[in-house]
Amino acid sequence: MKQVLLFLVLSVASSALMADSTDIRNILFDGSTNYQEVNLSTEKTRTEYRTVQVPSTCYRTVMRRVCSPRPRTCRQVCQNGRCRQVCSGGGGTVCRDVMRQEPFPCMRTETRAYEVHDYYVETTARFEFNTADVATDANENFEMKMKGELASLSVDSTKNYIIVLDKQSRSEDRQAGVKYVDLTYKVNFIPAAQLNDVLGNGIQKVKLKNGVLNFHLGAGFNFDIFSQQIKIFQNRRVGTDILLLDKLLTANEANVQSTASNSILSINLKDLGINLPSKMRVILNTKYKIDENTVLNRNELKLDASANWVFR
């Protein structure tokens, strides 16, 4: 039993040691340079399958003869008001044949996966930073990670900038037992002040009067940088609401009044080409106009805001 446990432990340890290795480099960007470069070294493995014999327990059917004492039966007999116990049988044994499953040690064949060395990976990652709009408040920590030959890039940001991966490229060259990987990342920094001002507090003060919908965003909203979507449903107390309109508004379909602290949007719903129900649900979604998949710190920023209101 100890040998079996030792074999399993060594197999697991061998697989863990041979998994794709990982290398991580951090790049701190403070706006003082527009280029940085890091080198990473990893190892790529591959999976191989081997057939092995391992100790196991097997079972076989055996016939066993089982004997037990013959039982004695007794009954009570009454006659002329007097009762007595009469017994019969007993003595000797009763035997029968019984089939049983009996364990015995054996060897079992199984297929196991093993990670074995395939080749080494030498990676050079180059970063080209656009510093045109970067002030003195930049302190962005980029993490470059290679696992085997798989690259990933993330950033722990100050939230002062929308950090955009404008372009990336990759080239490879395999020589003997080494794969050389060249990565280039072009990164742009967009000041996030307007984004935070407009969407930081979400959509507020939603009101509907005489078919005109009013709501507030933060100061600085405009249709060049932000999109405004509206969905109108017929609200039902029972069942699913019925969608009547799903539209991205144009600048001509919303009146925007700007103050030092707010952007007040007014939308005349009667001009949107639908008959307004007496009971309706309105969903608003304001978004910063950008491909979120290119934003490296999208999980740290609020790129949209929503509101869901029912009017009866």
C-alpha positions as CSV (number, residue, x, y, z in Angstrom):
1,M,0.0,0.0,0.0
2,K,2.8,2.4,0.8
3,Q,4.4,1.7,-2.6
4,V,1.2,2.6,-4.3
5,L,0.8,5.9,-2.5
6,L,4.5,6.8,-3.2
7,F,4.0,6.0,-6.9
8,L,0.9,8.3,-7.1
9,V,2.7,11.1,-5.2
10,L,5.7,11.0,-7.5
11,S,3.4,11.0,-10.6
12,V,1.6,14.1,-9.5
13,A,4.8,15.9,-8.5
14,S,6.4,15.0,-11.9
15,S,3.4,16.4,-13.8
16,A,3.3,19.6,-11.7
17,L,7.0,20.3,-12.2
18,M,6.7,19.8,-15.9
19,A,3.8,22.2,-16.5
20,D,4.3,25.3,-18.6
21,S,6.4,27.7,-16.6
22,T,5.4,31.3,-16.0
23,D,7.5,34.5,-16.1
24,I,6.1,37.9,-15.0
25,R,7.6,41.4,-15.5
26,N,6.2,44.7,-14.2
27,I,6.6,47.9,-16.2
28,L,6.0,51.2,-14.2
29,F,4.8,54.0,-16.5
30,D,5.0,57.6,-15.1
31,G,4.9,59.5,-18.3
32,S,8.6,60.2,-18.4
33,T,9.4,57.8,-21.3
34,N,7.6,56.7,-24.4
35,Y,9.4,53.3,-24.8
36,Q,10.2,50.4,-22.5
37,E,11.3,46.8,-23.1
38,V,11.3,43.6,-21.0
39,N,12.6,40.0,-21.6
40,L,10.9,36.9,-20.3
41,S,12.0,33.3,-20.3
42,T,9.6,30.3,-20.0
43,E,9.3,26.7,-20.9
44,K,6.7,25.0,-23.0
45,T,5.6,21.5,-22.3
46,R,3.5,18.9,-24.2
47,T,1.2,16.1,-23.0
48,E,2.2,12.5,-23.6
49,Y,0.2,9.4,-22.7
50,R,1.7,6.2,-21.3
51,T,0.2,2.8,-20.5
52,V,1.2,1.7,-17.0
53,Q,0.5,-1.3,-14.7
54,V,-0.8,-0.3,-11.3
55,P,-1.7,-2.5,-8.3
56,S,-5.4,-3.0,-7.8
57,T,-8.0,-5.2,-6.3
58,C,-10.0,-7.7,-8.3
59,Y,-13.0,-9.9,-7.4
60,R,-13.9,-13.4,-8.3
61,T,-17.0,-15.5,-7.6
62,V,-16.5,-18.5,-5.3
63,M,-18.8,-21.1,-4.0
64,R,-18.8,-21.8,-0.3
65,R,-20.8,-24.4,1.6
66,V,-22.5,-22.9,4.7
67,C,-23.9,-25.2,7.4
68,S,-26.0,-24.4,10.4
69,P,-27.7,-26.4,13.2
70,R,-31.1,-27.9,12.2
71,P,-33.8,-25.9,14.1
72,R,-36.1,-27.5,16.5
73,T,-39.8,-26.6,16.3
74,C,-42.2,-26.6,19.3
75,R,-46.0,-26.3,19.7
76,Q,-48.4,-26.2,22.5
77,V,-51.1,-29.0,22.7
78,C,-54.1,-28.8,25.0
79,Q,-56.5,-31.7,25.9
80,N,-59.1,-32.0,28.7
81,G,-58.1,-28.6,30.0
82,R,-54.4,-29.5,30.3
83,C,-51.7,-28.0,28.0
84,R,-48.3,-29.2,27.2
85,Q,-45.5,-28.3,24.8
86,V,-44.6,-30.8,22.1
87,C,-41.3,-30.4,20.3
88,S,-40.0,-32.2,17.2
89,G,-37.0,-32.1,14.9
90,G,-33.7,-30.6,15.9
91,G,-30.3,-32.3,15.9
92,G,-27.8,-32.5,13.1
93,T,-27.0,-29.7,10.7
94,V,-28.4,-28.2,7.5
95,C,-26.0,-27.2,4.7
96,R,-26.4,-25.1,1.5
97,D,-24.1,-23.7,-1.2
98,V,-23.6,-19.9,-1.3
99,M,-21.9,-17.8,-4.0
100,R,-19.7,-14.9,-2.8
101,Q,-17.5,-12.2,-4.2
102,E,-14.0,-12.7,-3.0
103,P,-11.3,-9.9,-3.4
104,F,-7.7,-10.7,-4.4
105,P,-4.7,-8.6,-5.4
106,C,-4.1,-8.0,-9.2
107,M,-2.5,-5.5,-11.6
108,R,-4.6,-3.1,-13.7
109,T,-3.7,-1.4,-16.9
110,E,-4.4,2.4,-17.3
111,T,-3.4,5.3,-19.5
112,R,-1.9,8.3,-17.8
113,A,-1.0,11.8,-19.0
114,Y,2.5,13.2,-18.5
115,E,3.8,16.7,-19.1
116,V,7.2,16.6,-20.8
117,H,9.5,19.3,-22.0
118,D,8.9,20.5,-25.5
119,Y,10.9,23.7,-26.0
120,Y,12.1,26.9,-24.3
121,V,10.5,30.3,-25.0
122,E,12.5,33.6,-25.1
123,T,10.2,36.6,-25.3
124,T,11.0,40.3,-25.9
125,A,8.1,42.6,-25.2
126,R,8.3,46.2,-26.4
127,F,6.0,49.0,-25.3
128,E,5.5,52.2,-27.3
129,F,3.6,54.7,-25.1
130,N,1.8,57.8,-26.6
131,T,2.5,60.4,-24.0
132,A,0.9,63.4,-25.8
133,D,-2.0,63.7,-23.2
134,V,-0.1,62.4,-20.2
135,A,0.4,64.8,-17.2
136,T,2.3,64.4,-14.0
137,D,-0.4,62.2,-12.4
138,A,0.6,59.0,-14.3
139,N,1.7,56.0,-12.2
140,E,0.4,53.0,-14.2
141,N,1.7,49.5,-13.3
142,F,1.7,47.2,-16.3
143,E,2.1,43.4,-15.8
144,M,3.5,41.4,-18.6
145,K,2.9,37.7,-18.2
146,M,4.1,34.7,-20.2
147,K,2.9,31.2,-19.5
148,G,4.8,28.9,-21.9
149,E,4.2,30.8,-25.1
150,L,0.9,32.4,-24.0
151,A,1.1,36.2,-23.5
152,S,-1.2,38.3,-21.4
153,L,-1.1,42.0,-20.4
154,S,-2.9,43.7,-17.6
155,V,-2.5,47.0,-15.7
156,D,-3.1,48.3,-12.2
157,S,-4.0,51.9,-13.0
158,T,-4.5,55.2,-11.2
159,K,-7.8,55.6,-12.9
160,N,-6.6,59.0,-14.1
161,Y,-6.5,57.7,-17.7
162,I,-8.4,55.4,-20.0
163,I,-5.5,53.1,-21.1
164,V,-6.1,51.9,-24.6
165,L,-4.2,49.2,-26.4
166,D,-4.2,50.8,-29.9
167,K,-2.2,48.1,-31.6
168,Q,-0.4,44.8,-30.8
169,S,1.8,42.6,-33.0
170,R,3.6,39.3,-32.5
171,S,6.3,37.5,-34.5
172,E,7.9,34.1,-33.8
173,D,11.1,32.3,-34.9
174,R,11.9,28.7,-33.9
175,Q,15.5,27.6,-33.7
176,A,16.6,24.2,-32.4
177,G,14.9,23.8,-29.0
178,V,14.0,27.5,-28.5
179,K,11.1,29.6,-29.8
180,Y,11.9,33.4,-29.9
181,V,8.8,35.6,-29.5
182,D,8.7,39.3,-30.3
183,L,5.8,41.3,-29.0
184,T,5.0,45.0,-29.6
185,Y,2.3,46.9,-27.7
186,K,1.3,50.5,-28.7
187,V,-0.5,52.1,-25.8
188,N,-2.5,55.3,-25.7
189,F,-3.6,57.3,-22.6
190,I,-6.9,59.3,-22.7
191,P,-7.5,61.6,-19.7
192,A,-10.4,60.1,-17.7
193,A,-11.6,63.3,-16.1
194,Q,-14.5,63.9,-18.5
195,L,-15.5,60.2,-18.3
196,N,-15.5,60.3,-14.5
197,D,-17.4,63.7,-14.4
198,V,-20.2,62.5,-16.7
199,L,-20.7,58.9,-15.5
200,G,-19.3,58.9,-12.0
201,N,-22.6,59.4,-10.3
202,G,-24.7,57.6,-12.8
203,I,-28.1,58.7,-14.2
204,Q,-30.1,60.7,-11.8
205,K,-33.5,62.6,-11.4
206,V,-35.4,60.6,-14.1
207,K,-38.8,62.3,-14.6
208,L,-41.6,62.0,-17.2
209,K,-44.1,64.7,-17.7
210,N,-46.5,65.2,-20.7
211,G,-44.4,62.7,-22.8
212,V,-41.1,64.5,-22.1
213,L,-38.4,62.5,-20.3
214,N,-35.8,64.4,-18.3
215,F,-32.7,63.1,-16.5
216,H,-29.4,64.3,-15.2
217,L,-25.8,63.2,-15.9
218,G,-22.6,64.8,-14.7
219,A,-21.2,67.9,-16.4
220,G,-19.6,67.5,-19.8
221,F,-22.0,65.2,-21.7
222,N,-22.0,65.5,-25.5
223,F,-22.9,63.2,-28.3
224,D,-19.4,63.3,-29.8
225,I,-17.9,61.4,-26.9
226,F,-20.9,59.6,-25.4
227,S,-23.8,57.6,-26.8
228,Q,-27.3,57.6,-25.4
229,Q,-29.6,54.5,-25.8
230,I,-33.2,54.4,-24.9
231,K,-35.6,51.4,-24.6
232,I,-39.3,51.8,-24.1
233,F,-41.6,48.9,-23.1
234,Q,-45.3,48.5,-22.5
235,N,-45.3,47.6,-18.8
236,R,-47.4,44.7,-17.8
237,R,-48.3,43.6,-14.3
238,V,-48.4,40.0,-15.3
239,G,-46.0,38.5,-17.9
240,T,-43.1,40.0,-19.8
241,D,-43.0,43.7,-20.8
242,I,-43.4,44.3,-24.5
243,L,-40.5,46.2,-26.3
244,L,-41.8,49.1,-28.3
245,L,-38.5,51.0,-29.1
246,D,-34.8,50.3,-28.9
247,K,-32.9,53.3,-30.2
248,L,-29.5,55.1,-30.1
249,L,-30.4,58.7,-30.0
250,T,-28.9,61.4,-32.2
251,A,-28.0,64.9,-31.1
252,N,-31.2,66.2,-32.8
253,E,-33.4,63.8,-30.7
254,A,-32.3,65.1,-27.3
255,N,-32.0,68.6,-25.8
256,V,-28.8,68.9,-23.7
257,Q,-28.5,71.8,-21.2
258,S,-25.1,72.1,-19.5
259,T,-24.4,73.7,-16.1
260,A,-21.3,73.8,-14.0
261,S,-22.3,70.5,-12.2
262,N,-24.8,68.8,-14.5
263,S,-25.9,67.8,-18.0
264,I,-29.7,67.9,-18.2
265,L,-31.1,65.8,-21.0
266,S,-34.7,66.2,-22.3
267,I,-36.2,63.7,-24.8
268,N,-39.7,64.2,-26.3
269,L,-40.8,60.6,-26.5
270,K,-43.8,61.6,-28.7
271,D,-41.3,62.4,-31.5
272,L,-39.7,58.9,-31.5
273,G,-42.4,57.3,-33.7
274,I,-44.3,55.1,-31.3
275,N,-47.6,55.3,-29.4
276,L,-46.8,55.8,-25.8
277,P,-48.6,53.3,-23.5
278,S,-50.2,54.5,-20.3
279,K,-47.9,52.2,-18.3
280,M,-44.4,52.0,-19.6
281,R,-40.9,51.0,-18.6
282,V,-37.9,53.2,-19.8
283,I,-34.4,51.9,-19.8
284,L,-31.5,54.4,-20.4
285,N,-28.0,53.5,-21.1
286,T,-25.2,56.1,-21.4
287,K,-21.9,54.9,-22.8
288,Y,-18.5,56.3,-23.4
289,K,-17.7,55.8,-27.2
290,I,-14.9,53.3,-27.2
291,D,-14.3,49.6,-28.0
292,E,-14.2,48.3,-24.4
293,N,-12.1,45.3,-25.5
294,T,-9.2,47.7,-26.2
295,V,-9.3,49.3,-22.7
296,L,-6.7,47.6,-20.5
297,N,-8.1,49.1,-17.3
298,R,-11.8,48.7,-18.2
299,N,-12.5,46.9,-14.9
300,E,-11.3,49.9,-13.0
301,L,-13.3,52.5,-14.8
302,K,-17.0,53.2,-15.2
303,L,-17.5,53.3,-18.9
304,D,-21.4,53.3,-18.9
305,A,-24.3,54.1,-16.7
306,S,-27.9,52.8,-16.7
307,A,-31.3,53.6,-15.3
308,N,-34.5,51.5,-15.3
309,W,-37.8,53.3,-14.5
310,V,-41.4,52.3,-14.6
311,F,-44.0,55.0,-15.1
312,R,-47.7,54.4,-14.4
